[in-house]
Amino acid sequence: MVSKLRGSSQKSKIVDELARDPACASELSDVLGIQTGSASNYLRDLKNTDPPVVVCITPEQPHHRLYALTEAGEFVYEHL
């Protein structure tokens, strides 16, 4: 998992940002200078890994869902 994320600078940056604080796709897109749709796609990819690297912590919200690192995501962050 760590080696896969090392190959994707944007996913690595998202993991780095989420290690600081939970964030939504629009916040990540502003910080990283990418499209919100791209940030959403990266989050979806990180959520669908096995084990998941990120998790949505506000699934009941239709918009501006917050994402945070899972335990696996914290492990990945420590080894990036």
Order of alpha helices (4+ residues) and beta strands (2+ residues): alpha-alpha-alpha-alpha-beta-beta-alpha
